[in-house]
């Protein structure tokens, strides 16, 4: 849902009616009619409309950022602006591209960091860990290493990504072993201080211990997760890690 307060903040005293129409009607009503057009489609239309008028100012930057947040990728915005250039004008497209490059620069830097992280590891990053996405804050990746005798998986976390608190249960045996193979991250047990994990660090997690693990805010992080054999084993996912707890980690 789109919420806007810029009208009232910037023009509320000078032009209250315009501010109300901007915040409540344009953004509050029109942008939120997702049964008619998705936010992604509205972003596409808005970006092309502003580019066609040559309005590559702060409002254009805002709508580019909204387009990115609404799911338009770097590849898609490049194709959208290229297509529009033939109808709106080549110089306008150049101006729009200069701003788009800045808005999507973080994605390119993240891809470069991801590629460098994978290059420095023995194990692949694997595919997006979509099957467990509901138990993670941020994007994680999963690459099976071994499924025979003992389950071994390489789990990779983007910067800032971590899983929820969870507990491995077993009638006997069970638990998990984590071996950091790349980047920097954390492991924390309930009621204890978080411990930093760097390549080569090993954590033994007995069954019944509530814990979480994930990446540092400024680093990719990968660990091998080894399932310790046991009887009647299961995993209980619990609450997300509180932002206040995570943001205090350095």
ROSE-4610 file (N, C-alpha, C; in Angstrom, 1 decimal, always signed):
// ROSE-4610
residu = [X/X/X/X/X/X/X/X/X/X/X/X/X/X/X/X/X/X/X/X/X/X/X/X/X/X/X/X/X/X/X/X/X/X/X/X/X/X/X/X/X/X/X/X/X/X/X/X/X/X/X/X/X/X/X/X/X/X/X/X/X/X/X/X/X/X/X/X/X/X/X/X/X/X/X/X/X/X/X/X/X/X/X/X/X/X/X/X/X/X/X/X/X/X/X/X/X/X/X/X/X/X/X/X/X/X/X/X/X/X/X/X/X/X/X/X/X/X/X/X/X/X/X/X/X/X/X/X/X/X/X/X/X/X/X/X/X/X/X/X/X/X/X/X/X/X/X/X/X/X/X/X/X/X/X/X/X/X/X/X/X/X/X/X/X/X/X/X/X/X/X/X/X/X/X/X/X/X/X/X/X/X/X/X/X/X/X/X/X/X/X/X/X/X/X/X/X/X/X/X/X/X/X/X/X/X/X/X/X/X/X/X/X/X/X/X/X/X/X/X/X/X/X/X/X/X/X/X/X/X/X/X/X/X/X/X/X/X/X/X/X/X/X/X/X/X/X/X/X/X/X/X/X/X/X/X/X/X/X/X/X/X/X/X/X/X/X/X/X/X/X/X/X/X/X/X/X/X/X/X/X/X/X/X/X/X/X/X/X/X/X/X/X/X/X/X/X/X/X/X/X/X/X/X/X/X/X/X/X/X/X/X/X/X/X/X/X/X/X/X/X/X/X/X/X/X/X/X/X/X/X/X/X/X/X/X/X/X/X/X/X/X/X/X/X/X/X/X/X/X/X/X/X/X/X/X/X/X/X/X/X/X/X/X/X/X/X/X/X/X/X/X/X/X/X/X/X/X/X/X/X/X/X/X/X/X/X/X/X/X/X/X/X/X/X/X/X/X/X/X/X/X/X/X/X/X/X/X/X/X/X/X/X/X/X/X/X/X/X/X/X/X/X/X/X/X/X/X/X/X/X/X/X/X/X/X/X/X/X/X/X/X/X/X/X/X/X/X/X/X/X/X/X/X/X/X/X/X/X/X/X/X/X/X/X/X/X/X/X/X/X/X/X/X/X/X/X/X/X/X/X/X/X/X/X/X/X/X/X/X/X/X/X/X/X/X/X/X/X/X/X/X/X/X/X/X/X/X/X/X/X/X/X/X/X/X/X/X/X/X/X/X/X/X/X/X/X/X/X/X/X/X/X/X/X/X/X/X/X/X/X/X/X/X/X/X/X/X/X/X/X/X/X/X/X/X/X/X/X/X/X/X/X/X/X/X/X/X/X/X/X/X/X/X/X/X/X/X/X/X/X/X/X/X/X/X/X/X/X/X/X/X/X/X/X/X/X/X/X/X/X/X/X/X/X/X/X/X/X/X/X/X/X/X/X/X/X/X/X/X/X/X/X/X/X/X/X/X/X/X/X/X/X/X/X/X/X/X/X/X/X/X/X/X/X/X/X/X/X/X/X/X/X/X/X/X/X/X/X/X/X/X/X/X/X/X/X/X/X/X/X/X/X/X/X/X/X/X/X/X/X/X/X/X/X/X/X/X/X/X/X/X/X/X/X/X/X/X/X/X/X/X/X/X/X/X/X/X/X/X/X/X/X/X/X/X/X/X/X/X/X/X/X/X/X/X/X/X/X/X/X/X/X/X/X/X/X/X/X/X/X/X/X/X/X/X/X/X/X/X]
num = [1/1/1/2/2/2/3/3/3/4/4/4/5/5/5/6/6/6/7/7/7/8/8/8/9/9/9/10/10/10/11/11/11/12/12/12/13/13/13/14/14/14/15/15/15/16/16/16/17/17/17/18/18/18/19/19/19/20/20/20/21/21/21/22/22/22/23/23/23/24/24/24/25/25/25/26/26/26/27/27/27/28/28/28/29/29/29/30/30/30/31/31/31/32/32/32/33/33/33/34/34/34/35/35/35/36/36/36/37/37/37/38/38/38/39/39/39/40/40/40/41/41/41/42/42/42/43/43/43/44/44/44/45/45/45/46/46/46/47/47/47/48/48/48/49/49/49/50/50/50/51/51/51/52/52/52/53/53/53/54/54/54/55/55/55/56/56/56/57/57/57/58/58/58/59/59/59/60/60/60/61/61/61/62/62/62/63/63/63/64/64/64/65/65/65/66/66/66/67/67/67/68/68/68/69/69/69/70/70/70/71/71/71/72/72/72/73/73/73/74/74/74/75/75/75/76/76/76/77/77/77/78/78/78/79/79/79/80/80/80/81/81/81/82/82/82/83/83/83/84/84/84/85/85/85/86/86/86/87/87/87/88/88/88/89/89/89/90/90/90/91/91/91/92/92/92/93/93/93/94/94/94/95/95/95/96/96/96/97/97/97/98/98/98/99/99/99/100/100/100/101/101/101/102/102/102/103/103/103/104/104/104/105/105/105/106/106/106/107/107/107/108/108/108/109/109/109/110/110/110/111/111/111/112/112/112/113/113/113/114/114/114/115/115/115/116/116/116/117/117/117/118/118/118/119/119/119/120/120/120/121/121/121/122/122/122/123/123/123/124/124/124/125/125/125/126/126/126/127/127/127/128/128/128/129/129/129/130/130/130/131/131/131/132/132/132/133/133/133/134/134/134/135/135/135/136/136/136/137/137/137/138/138/138/139/139/139/140/140/140/141/141/141/142/142/142/143/143/143/144/144/144/145/145/145/146/146/146/147/147/147/148/148/148/149/149/149/150/150/150/151/151/151/152/152/152/153/153/153/154/154/154/155/155/155/156/156/156/157/157/157/158/158/158/159/159/159/160/160/160/161/161/161/162/162/162/163/163/163/164/164/164/165/165/165/166/166/166/167/167/167/168/168/168/169/169/169/170/170/170/171/171/171/172/172/172/173/173/173/174/174/174/175/175/175/176/176/176/177/177/177/178/178/178/179/179/179/180/180/180/181/181/181/182/182/182/183/183/183/184/184/184/185/185/185/186/186/186/187/187/187/188/188/188/189/189/189/190/190/190/191/191/191/192/192/192/193/193/193/194/194/194/195/195/195/196/196/196/197/197/197/198/198/198/199/199/199/200/200/200/201/201/201/202/202/202/203/203/203/204/204/204/205/205/205/206/206/206/207/207/207/208/208/208/209/209/209/210/210/210/211/211/211/212/212/212/213/213/213/214/214/214/215/215/215/216/216/216/217/217/217/218/218/218/219/219/219/220/220/220/221/221/221/222/222/222/223/223/223/224/224/224/225/225/225/226/226/226/227/227/227/228/228/228/229/229/229/230/230/230/231/231/231/232/232/232/233/233/233/234/234/234/235/235/235/236/236/236/237/237/237/238/238/238/239/239/239/240/240/240/241/241/241/242/242/242/243/243/243/244/244/244/245/245/245/246/246/246/247/247/247/248/248/248/249/249/249/250/250/250]
x = [+0.8/+0.0/+0.9/+0.5/+1.3/+0.8/+1.7/+1.3/+2.2/+1.7/+2.5/+2.2/+3.2/+3.0/+3.8/+4.4/+5.3/+4.5/+3.3/+2.5/+2.2/+1.8/+1.5/+2.8/+3.9/+5.1/+5.7/+5.6/+6.3/+5.4/+4.1/+3.2/+1.9/+1.9/+0.7/+0.2/+1.2/+0.8/+0.5/+1.3/+1.1/-0.1/-0.2/-1.3/-1.9/-2.7/-3.3/-4.1/-4.9/-5.7/-4.9/-3.9/-3.0/-2.3/-1.9/-1.2/-2.1/-3.4/-4.4/-4.7/-4.8/-5.0/-3.9/-2.6/-1.4/-1.4/-1.5/-1.3/-2.5/-3.7/-4.9/-5.5/-5.5/-6.2/-5.2/-4.1/-3.2/-2.6/-1.9/-1.2/-2.1/-3.0/-3.9/-4.9/-5.5/-6.5/-6.0/-5.5/-5.2/-4.1/-3.0/-1.9/-2.3/-3.3/-3.7/-4.8/-5.2/-6.2/-5.5/-5.0/-4.3/-5.2/-6.5/-7.4/-7.5/-7.0/-7.1/-5.7/-4.7/-3.3/-2.4/-1.4/-0.5/+0.4/+1.1/+2.0/+3.2/+3.6/+4.6/+4.2/+3.0/+2.6/+2.4/+1.9/+1.8/+3.1/+4.1/+5.5/+6.0/+5.8/+6.2/+5.6/+4.3/+3.6/+4.1/+4.3/+4.8/+6.2/+7.1/+8.5/+8.5/+7.8/+7.8/+7.1/+6.1/+5.4/+6.3/+7.0/+7.9/+9.1/+9.6/+10.8/+10.3/+9.1/+8.6/+8.6/+8.3/+8.3/+9.6/+10.6/+12.0/+12.1/+11.2/+11.2/+12.1/+13.4/+14.4/+14.9/+14.0/+14.4/+14.2/+14.1/+14.0/+12.7/+11.6/+10.4/+10.6/+11.4/+11.7/+12.6/+13.5/+14.4/+13.5/+12.5/+11.6/+10.9/+10.4/+9.6/+10.4/+11.7/+12.6/+12.8/+13.0/+13.2/+12.0/+10.8/+9.6/+9.4/+9.8/+9.8/+10.6/+11.8/+12.7/+12.1/+11.5/+10.9/+9.7/+9.0/+7.8/+8.1/+9.4/+9.8/+10.4/+10.6/+11.2/+12.7/+13.3/+14.7/+15.5/+16.8/+17.8/+17.6/+17.5/+17.4/+16.1/+15.0/+13.7/+13.7/+14.3/+14.3/+15.1/+16.2/+17.0/+16.2/+15.5/+14.6/+13.5/+12.9/+11.8/+12.3/+13.4/+13.9/+14.4/+15.0/+15.4/+14.2/+13.2/+12.0/+11.4/+11.2/+10.6/+11.4/+12.8/+13.6/+13.2/+12.7/+12.3/+11.0/+10.3/+9.0/+9.2/+10.0/+10.1/+11.3/+12.3/+13.5/+14.8/+15.8/+17.1/+17.8/+17.8/+18.4/+17.7/+16.3/+15.6/+15.9/+16.2/+16.5/+17.9/+18.9/+20.2/+20.1/+19.3/+19.1/+18.5/+17.5/+16.8/+17.8/+18.6/+19.5/+20.6/+21.0/+22.0/+21.5/+20.2/+19.6/+19.3/+18.9/+18.6/+19.8/+20.9/+22.2/+22.5/+22.2/+22.5/+21.5/+20.2/+19.2/+19.5/+19.9/+20.1/+21.6/+22.4/+23.8/+24.0/+23.2/+23.3/+23.1/+22.2/+21.9/+23.2/+23.8/+25.0/+26.2/+26.3/+27.3/+27.1/+25.8/+25.4/+25.8/+25.5/+25.8/+27.3/+28.1/+29.5/+30.0/+29.5/+29.9/+29.5/+28.4/+27.9/+28.9/+29.2/+30.1/+31.5/+32.0/+33.3/+33.2/+32.1/+32.0/+32.0/+31.3/+31.2/+32.6/+33.3/+34.6/+35.6/+35.4/+36.4/+36.0/+35.0/+34.5/+34.8/+34.9/+35.0/+33.6/+32.6/+31.3/+30.4/+29.5/+28.6/+27.6/+27.1/+26.1/+24.7/+24.5/+23.2/+22.1/+20.9/+19.7/+19.0/+18.2/+17.5/+16.7/+16.8/+16.2/+14.7/+14.0/+12.6/+11.7/+12.1/+11.3/+11.2/+12.2/+12.3/+12.3/+11.9/+12.0/+11.1/+10.1/+9.2/+9.9/+11.0/+11.7/+13.0/+13.2/+14.4/+14.0/+14.8/+14.8/+15.9/+15.5/+16.5/+16.6/+17.5/+17.6/+18.7/+18.4/+19.3/+19.4/+20.4/+20.6/+21.0/+20.7/+20.9/+21.5/+22.6/+23.3/+23.5/+22.8/+23.1/+24.5/+25.2/+26.6/+26.5/+25.7/+25.6/+24.2/+23.6/+22.3/+22.4/+23.5/+23.7/+24.5/+24.1/+24.7/+24.4/+24.9/+24.6/+24.3/+23.2/+22.8/+23.8/+24.3/+25.2/+24.8/+24.6/+24.1/+24.9/+25.2/+25.9/+24.8/+24.7/+23.7/+24.4/+23.9/+24.5/+23.5/+24.0/+23.1/+23.7/+22.8/+23.2/+23.5/+24.2/+24.4/+23.1/+23.0/+21.8/+20.8/+21.0/+20.1/+20.3/+19.3/+19.4/+18.1/+18.2/+17.0/+16.4/+15.1/+14.4/+15.0/+14.7/+15.0/+14.4/+15.1/+14.6/+15.2/+14.6/+15.1/+15.1/+16.2/+16.2/+15.8/+14.8/+14.4/+14.8/+14.9/+15.2/+15.0/+14.5/+14.4/+15.7/+16.7/+18.1/+18.9/+20.2/+21.1/+20.5/+20.7/+20.2/+21.0/+20.4/+21.2/+21.8/+22.7/+23.3/+24.7/+25.6/+26.9/+27.0/+27.5/+27.8/+29.3/+29.7/+31.1/+31.1/+31.7/+31.7/+32.8/+32.3/+33.2/+33.4/+32.8/+33.0/+32.3/+32.9/+32.3/+32.3/+31.4/+31.3/+29.9/+29.6/+28.3/+28.2/+27.0/+26.8/+26.0/+26.3/+25.5/+25.1/+23.9/+23.5/+22.5/+22.7/+21.8/+21.0/+19.8/+18.8/+19.4/+19.4/+20.0/+21.5/+22.1/+23.6/+24.0/+25.2/+25.7/+25.9/+25.7/+26.0/+27.5/+27.9/+29.3/+29.6/+30.6/+31.0/+31.5/+31.2/+31.7/+32.5/+33.7/+34.6/+35.0/+35.5/+35.9/+36.7/+36.3/+37.0/+36.3/+35.5/+34.9/+33.8/+33.7/+32.7/+31.8/+30.5/+29.6/+28.8/+28.8/+28.1/+26.8/+25.6/+24.3/+23.6/+23.5/+22.8/+21.3/+20.6/+19.1/+18.5/+17.5/+16.8/+17.3/+18.3/+18.8/+18.2/+17.6/+17.0/+18.1/+18.1/+19.2/+18.8/+19.7/+19.6/+21.0/+21.1/+22.4/+22.2/+23.2/+23.0/+24.2/+24.1/+25.2/+25.3/+26.5/+26.7/+26.0/+25.8/+25.1/+25.9/+27.2/+28.1/+28.9/+28.4/+29.2/+28.3/+28.6/+28.0/+28.5/+27.8/+28.1/+27.6/+28.5/+28.2/+28.6/+27.8/+28.2/+27.7/+28.4/+27.9/+27.0/+25.8/+24.9/+24.9/+25.4/+25.5/+24.4/+23.5/+22.5/+23.0/+23.0/+23.5/+22.4/+22.7/+21.7/+21.1/+19.9/+19.2/+17.8/+17.1/+15.8/+14.7/+13.6/+12.5/+12.9/+13.7/+14.2/+13.2/+13.2/+12.3/+12.9/+12.4/+12.9/+11.7/+11.8/+10.7/+11.1/+10.4/+10.7/+10.0/+10.6/+10.0/+10.1/+10.0/+9.9/+11.1/+11.0/+12.1/+13.0/+14.3/+15.2/+14.9/+14.8/+14.4/+15.4/+15.0/+15.9/+16.8/+16.3/+17.2/+18.3/+18.1/+19.1/+20.1/+19.6/+20.5/+21.3/+20.7/+21.4/+22.5/+22.5/+23.5/+24.8/+24.7/+25.9/+26.8/+28.1/+29.1/+30.0]
y = [-1.2/+0.0/+1.2/+2.2/+3.4/+4.5/+5.1/+6.2/+7.4/+8.5/+9.7/+10.9/+11.5/+12.7/+13.9/+13.8/+14.9/+16.1/+16.0/+17.2/+18.0/+17.4/+18.2/+18.7/+17.9/+18.3/+19.5/+19.5/+20.6/+21.7/+21.4/+22.5/+22.6/+21.9/+21.9/+23.3/+24.2/+25.5/+26.5/+26.3/+27.2/+26.8/+25.6/+25.1/+23.8/+24.0/+22.8/+21.9/+22.5/+21.7/+20.8/+21.5/+20.7/+19.6/+19.9/+18.9/+17.7/+18.0/+17.0/+16.1/+16.8/+16.0/+15.1/+15.7/+14.9/+13.6/+13.9/+12.8/+11.8/+12.3/+11.5/+11.0/+11.8/+11.3/+10.6/+11.3/+10.7/+9.5/+9.6/+8.5/+7.6/+8.3/+7.5/+6.7/+7.2/+6.5/+5.9/+6.7/+6.2/+5.2/+5.5/+4.5/+3.2/+3.2/+2.0/+1.2/+1.6/+0.8/-0.4/-1.3/-2.4/-3.4/-3.3/-4.2/-3.8/-2.5/-2.0/-2.2/-1.7/-1.8/-2.1/-3.0/-3.3/-2.1/-2.0/-1.0/-1.0/-2.2/-2.3/-1.6/-1.9/-1.3/+0.3/+0.7/+2.2/+2.8/+2.2/+2.7/+2.8/+1.8/+1.8/+3.0/+3.1/+4.2/+5.6/+5.8/+7.0/+7.4/+6.4/+6.7/+7.1/+6.4/+6.8/+8.1/+8.4/+9.7/+10.9/+10.7/+11.8/+11.9/+10.8/+10.9/+11.6/+11.3/+11.9/+13.4/+13.9/+15.4/+16.0/+15.1/+15.6/+16.0/+15.4/+15.8/+14.8/+14.9/+14.1/+14.8/+15.1/+15.8/+14.9/+15.5/+14.6/+13.8/+14.3/+13.4/+12.2/+12.4/+11.3/+10.3/+10.7/+9.8/+9.0/+9.7/+9.1/+8.0/+8.2/+7.2/+6.1/+6.4/+5.3/+4.4/+5.0/+4.2/+3.4/+4.0/+3.2/+2.1/+2.3/+1.3/+0.1/+0.4/-0.6/-1.4/-0.7/-1.3/-2.1/-1.7/-2.4/-3.6/-3.9/-5.1/-5.0/-3.7/-3.6/-3.7/-4.7/-5.0/-4.0/-4.1/-3.3/-3.6/-4.9/-5.2/-4.7/-4.7/-4.2/-2.7/-2.0/-0.5/-0.1/-0.8/-0.5/-0.7/-1.8/-2.0/-1.0/-0.7/+0.3/+1.6/+2.1/+3.4/+3.4/+2.3/+2.2/+2.2/+1.5/+1.5/+2.9/+3.5/+4.9/+5.9/+5.7/+6.7/+7.0/+6.0/+6.2/+7.0/+7.1/+7.9/+9.2/+9.2/+10.4/+11.3/+10.7/+11.5/+10.9/+10.9/+10.4/+11.1/+12.5/+13.2/+13.0/+12.8/+12.6/+11.2/+10.2/+8.9/+8.9/+9.7/+9.8/+10.3/+11.4/+12.0/+11.0/+10.2/+9.2/+8.1/+7.7/+6.6/+7.0/+8.3/+8.7/+8.5/+8.8/+8.7/+7.2/+6.5/+5.1/+4.3/+4.6/+4.0/+4.1/+5.3/+5.6/+4.8/+4.7/+4.0/+2.5/+2.0/+0.5/+0.1/+1.1/+0.8/-0.2/-0.1/-1.0/-2.4/-2.7/-4.1/-4.6/-3.7/-4.2/-4.4/-3.6/-3.8/-5.1/-5.3/-6.6/-7.8/-7.7/-8.9/-9.1/-8.0/-8.2/-8.8/-8.3/-8.8/-10.3/-10.7/-12.1/-13.0/-12.5/-13.2/-13.4/-12.4/-12.4/-13.4/-13.4/-14.3/-15.7/-16.0/-17.4/-17.8/-16.9/-17.2/-17.6/-17.1/-17.3/-18.6/-19.3/-20.5/-21.8/-22.9/-24.2/-24.7/-24.2/-24.7/-23.7/-24.2/-23.2/-22.6/-21.4/-20.7/-21.5/-22.0/-22.7/-21.8/-22.3/-21.6/-20.8/-19.8/-19.2/-20.2/-20.0/-20.9/-20.6/-20.7/-20.3/-21.1/-22.4/-23.3/-22.9/-22.2/-21.8/-20.2/-19.5/-18.1/-17.5/-18.1/-17.6/-17.5/-18.3/-18.4/-17.5/-16.7/-15.9/-14.4/-13.5/-12.1/-11.9/-11.5/-11.3/-12.6/-12.5/-13.6/-14.6/-15.9/-17.0/-17.9/-18.7/-19.6/-21.0/-22.0/-23.4/-24.2/-24.9/-25.9/-27.2/-28.3/-29.6/-30.0/-30.5/-31.0/-32.5/-33.1/-34.5/-34.8/-35.9/-36.3/-37.8/-38.4/-39.8/-39.8/-40.8/-41.0/-39.8/-38.6/-37.5/-36.3/-35.6/-34.5/-33.3/-32.8/-31.6/-30.6/-29.4/-28.3/-27.0/-26.4/-25.1/-24.0/-23.3/-22.2/-20.9/-20.0/-18.7/-17.6/-16.6/-15.5/-14.2/-13.4/-12.1/-11.2/-10.1/-9.2/-8.8/-9.0/-8.6/-9.8/-10.8/-12.0/-12.9/-13.3/-14.3/-15.1/-16.3/-17.1/-16.8/-17.3/-17.1/-17.9/-17.6/-18.5/-19.9/-21.0/-22.3/-23.3/-24.5/-25.5/-26.9/-27.6/-29.0/-29.9/-30.7/-31.7/-33.1/-34.0/-35.4/-36.2/-37.4/-38.3/-38.7/-38.9/-39.1/-38.7/-38.3/-37.8/-36.5/-36.3/-35.1/-33.9/-32.7/-31.5/-31.1/-30.2/-29.7/-29.2/-29.3/-28.7/-27.7/-26.5/-25.4/-25.2/-25.1/-24.9/-23.7/-22.5/-21.4/-21.6/-21.4/-21.6/-20.3/-19.2/-18.0/-16.8/-15.6/-14.4/-14.3/-13.5/-13.3/-13.3/-14.0/-14.1/-14.3/-14.7/-14.9/-16.1/-16.6/-17.7/-17.3/-17.5/-17.1/-18.1/-18.5/-19.3/-18.5/-18.9/-18.2/-17.9/-16.7/-16.3/-16.1/-16.2/-16.1/-15.0/-14.5/-13.5/-14.1/-13.3/-13.8/-14.0/-15.0/-15.2/-15.1/-14.4/-14.2/-15.5/-15.7/-16.8/-16.4/-16.9/-16.6/-17.9/-17.9/-19.2/-20.1/-21.3/-22.3/-22.5/-21.5/-21.7/-22.7/-23.5/-24.6/-24.4/-24.6/-24.5/-25.9/-26.5/-27.7/-27.3/-27.7/-27.3/-28.6/-28.8/-30.0/-29.9/-31.0/-30.9/-30.2/-29.5/-28.8/-27.4/-26.9/-25.6/-24.6/-23.6/-22.5/-21.6/-21.3/-20.5/-19.9/-19.0/-18.5/-18.3/-18.2/-17.9/-17.1/-16.3/-15.5/-14.6/-13.7/-12.9/-11.6/-11.1/-9.7/-8.7/-7.5/-6.5/-6.1/-6.3/-5.8/-6.9/-8.2/-9.2/-10.4/-11.0/-12.3/-13.3/-14.4/-15.4/-16.8/-17.8/-19.1/-20.1/-21.1/-22.2/-23.5/-24.5/-25.9/-26.2/-26.7/-27.2/-28.7/-29.3/-30.8/-31.3/-32.2/-32.7/-33.9/-33.8/-34.9/-36.0/-37.2/-38.3/-38.5/-38.8/-39.0/-39.7/-40.0/-40.6/-39.6/-39.7/-38.8/-37.3/-37.0/-35.7/-34.7/-33.5/-32.5/-31.1/-30.1/-28.7/-27.9/-27.0/-26.1/-24.7/-24.1/-22.7/-21.8/-20.7/-19.9/-18.4/-17.4/-16.0/-15.5/-14.4/-13.8/-13.1/-12.9/-12.3/-10.8/-10.3/-8.9/-7.9/-6.9/-6.0/-5.3/-5.0/-4.3/-5.2/-6.5/-7.5/-7.6/-7.7/-7.9/-6.6/-5.5/-4.2/-3.8/-4.4/-4.1/-4.9/-5.9/-6.7/-5.9/-6.1/-5.4/-6.3]
z = [+0.0/+0.0/+0.0/-0.9/-1.0/+0.0/+0.8/+1.6/+1.3/+1.2/+0.9/+1.8/+2.3/+3.2/+2.7/+1.5/+1.0/+0.8/+0.3/+0.0/+1.2/+2.3/+3.5/+4.1/+4.1/+4.7/+4.0/+2.6/+1.9/+1.5/+1.3/+0.8/+1.7/+2.8/+3.6/+4.1/+4.4/+4.9/+3.7/+2.6/+1.5/+0.6/+0.3/-0.6/+0.0/+1.0/+1.7/+0.8/-0.1/-1.0/-2.0/-2.5/-3.4/-2.7/-1.4/-0.6/-0.3/+0.0/+0.2/-1.0/-2.2/-3.4/-3.7/-3.5/-3.8/-2.9/-1.6/-0.6/-0.6/-0.6/-0.3/-1.6/-2.7/-3.9/-4.9/-5.3/-6.2/-5.7/-4.5/-3.9/-3.0/-2.3/-1.4/-2.1/-3.2/-3.9/-5.2/-6.1/-7.5/-7.4/-6.8/-6.7/-6.0/-5.2/-4.4/-5.1/-6.3/-7.0/-7.7/-6.9/-7.5/-8.2/-8.0/-8.7/-10.2/-10.5/-11.9/-12.5/-11.8/-12.3/-11.1/-11.3/-10.2/-9.9/-8.8/-8.5/-9.5/-9.9/-10.9/-12.2/-12.7/-13.9/-13.8/-12.6/-12.4/-12.4/-11.8/-11.8/-13.3/-14.1/-15.5/-16.2/-16.1/-16.8/-16.3/-15.0/-14.5/-14.9/-14.9/-15.3/-16.8/-17.6/-19.1/-19.3/-18.6/-18.7/-18.3/-17.2/-16.7/-17.7/-18.2/-19.1/-20.4/-20.9/-22.1/-22.0/-20.8/-20.6/-20.2/-20.1/-19.8/-18.3/-17.5/-16.0/-15.3/-15.4/-14.7/-13.5/-12.6/-11.4/-10.2/-9.0/-7.8/-7.8/-8.4/-8.5/-9.4/-10.5/-11.3/-10.6/-9.8/-9.0/-8.0/-7.4/-6.5/-7.2/-8.4/-9.1/-9.6/-10.0/-10.3/-9.1/-7.9/-6.7/-6.4/-6.6/-6.4/-7.4/-8.6/-9.7/-9.3/-8.8/-8.3/-7.1/-6.2/-5.0/-5.4/-6.5/-7.0/-8.0/-8.1/-8.8/-10.2/-10.7/-12.0/-11.8/-12.6/-12.5/-13.3/-13.1/-13.9/-15.4/-15.7/-17.1/-17.7/-16.9/-17.4/-17.6/-16.6/-16.8/-18.0/-18.2/-19.4/-20.7/-20.7/-21.9/-22.0/-20.9/-20.9/-21.5/-20.9/-21.3/-22.8/-23.2/-24.6/-25.6/-25.2/-26.1/-26.1/-24.9/-24.9/-25.6/-25.7/-26.4/-27.8/-28.5/-29.9/-30.0/-28.9/-29.0/-28.2/-27.1/-26.3/-26.7/-27.3/-27.7/-27.1/-27.9/-27.5/-26.3/-26.3/-25.2/-23.9/-23.9/-22.7/-22.2/-23.1/-22.6/-22.0/-22.5/-21.9/-20.5/-20.3/-19.0/-18.0/-18.5/-17.7/-17.3/-18.2/-18.0/-16.9/-17.0/-16.0/-14.6/-14.4/-13.0/-12.7/-13.7/-13.5/-13.1/-13.7/-13.3/-11.8/-11.3/-9.9/-9.0/-9.4/-8.6/-8.5/-9.7/-9.7/-9.4/-9.0/-8.8/-7.6/-6.6/-5.5/-5.9/-6.8/-7.3/-8.0/-8.8/-9.5/-8.6/-7.5/-6.5/-5.8/-5.5/-4.7/-5.5/-6.9/-7.7/-7.8/-7.9/-7.9/-6.6/-5.5/-4.2/-4.0/-4.5/-4.5/-5.3/-6.5/-7.4/-6.8/-6.1/-5.5/-4.3/-3.5/-2.4/-2.9/-4.0/-4.5/-5.0/-5.7/-6.2/-5.2/-3.9/-2.8/-2.0/-2.5/-1.7/-2.6/-1.8/-2.5/-2.9/-2.3/-2.6/-3.3/-4.1/-4.9/-3.9/-4.3/-3.5/-3.7/-4.9/-5.1/-5.6/-5.4/-5.8/-4.6/-4.9/-3.9/-3.0/-1.7/-0.7/-0.5/-1.6/-1.6/-0.7/-0.6/+0.3/+1.7/+2.2/+3.6/+3.7/+2.7/+2.7/+3.8/+4.2/+5.3/+6.6/+6.7/+8.0/+8.0/+7.0/+6.9/+6.7/+7.2/+6.9/+5.9/+4.7/+3.6/+2.7/+1.7/+0.8/+1.2/+1.2/+1.4/+0.2/+0.1/-1.0/-0.4/-1.2/-0.7/-1.7/-1.4/-2.3/-1.6/-1.9/-1.3/-1.6/-0.6/-0.8/-0.7/+0.2/+0.4/+0.9/+0.3/+0.8/+1.3/+1.2/+1.7/+3.0/+3.8/+5.1/+6.1/+5.8/+6.6/+5.6/+5.9/+5.1/+5.3/+4.3/+4.3/+3.3/+3.7/+2.8/+3.0/+1.9/+2.0/+2.0/+3.0/+3.2/+3.1/+2.2/+2.0/+2.3/+3.0/+3.4/+2.8/+2.2/+1.7/+3.0/+2.8/+4.0/+4.7/+6.0/+6.7/+6.8/+6.1/+6.1/+7.3/+8.0/+9.1/+9.1/+9.7/+9.9/+11.2/+11.4/+12.7/+13.8/+15.0/+16.1/+15.8/+16.1/+15.8/+16.7/+16.8/+17.7/+17.0/+17.0/+16.5/+17.6/+17.3/+18.3/+18.0/+18.9/+18.7/+20.0/+19.8/+21.0/+21.5/+20.6/+21.0/+19.8/+20.1/+19.1/+18.5/+17.2/+16.5/+16.8/+16.4/+16.5/+15.1/+15.1/+13.9/+14.2/+13.1/+13.2/+12.1/+12.4/+11.4/+11.2/+10.0/+9.6/+8.7/+9.1/+8.3/+7.1/+5.9/+4.7/+3.9/+4.4/+3.6/+4.3/+4.2/+4.7/+6.3/+6.8/+8.2/+8.7/+9.8/+10.3/+11.8/+12.2/+13.7/+14.0/+15.2/+15.7/+17.2/+17.6/+18.9/+19.5/+20.7/+21.5/+22.4/+22.6/+23.5/+24.9/+25.3/+26.6/+26.7/+25.5/+25.5/+24.5/+24.6/+23.6/+22.2/+21.2/+19.8/+19.7/+18.9/+18.6/+17.1/+16.8/+15.4/+14.8/+13.5/+12.8/+11.6/+11.4/+10.3/+9.7/+8.5/+7.8/+8.7/+8.8/+9.7/+11.0/+11.5/+12.8/+12.7/+13.8/+13.9/+15.1/+15.0/+16.1/+16.2/+17.3/+17.6/+18.3/+17.8/+18.3/+18.7/+20.0/+20.5/+20.2/+20.2/+20.1/+21.3/+21.1/+22.1/+22.4/+21.7/+22.0/+21.0/+21.5/+20.7/+20.2/+18.9/+18.3/+17.0/+16.5/+15.1/+14.6/+13.2/+12.6/+11.3/+10.9/+9.7/+9.5/+8.5/+8.0/+8.8/+8.8/+9.3/+8.4/+8.9/+8.1/+6.8/+6.9/+5.8/+5.1/+5.2/+4.6/+4.2/+3.1/+2.7/+3.7/+3.8/+4.8/+4.3/+4.4/+4.0/+5.1/+5.4/+6.3/+5.8/+6.1/+5.9/+7.0/+6.8/+7.8/+7.8/+8.8/+8.8/+9.8/+9.3/+10.1/+10.9/+12.2/+13.1/+13.2/+12.8/+12.9/+14.3/+14.3/+15.6/+15.3/+16.4/+16.2/+16.5/+15.7/+15.8/+15.7/+14.7/+14.6/+13.9/+14.3/+13.7/+13.9/+13.2/+13.4/+13.7/+14.7/+15.1/+14.8/+13.8/+13.5/+14.5/+15.0/+16.0/+15.5/+16.4/+16.1/+15.3/+14.6/+13.9/+14.9/+14.6/+15.4/+15.5/+16.7/+16.9/+16.3/+15.5/+14.9/+15.9/+17.1/+18.1/+18.5/+18.6/+18.9/+17.8/+16.6/+15.4/+15.1/+15.2/+14.9/+15.8/+17.0/+18.0/+17.7/+16.8/+16.5/+15.6/+15.8/+15.0/+14.3]
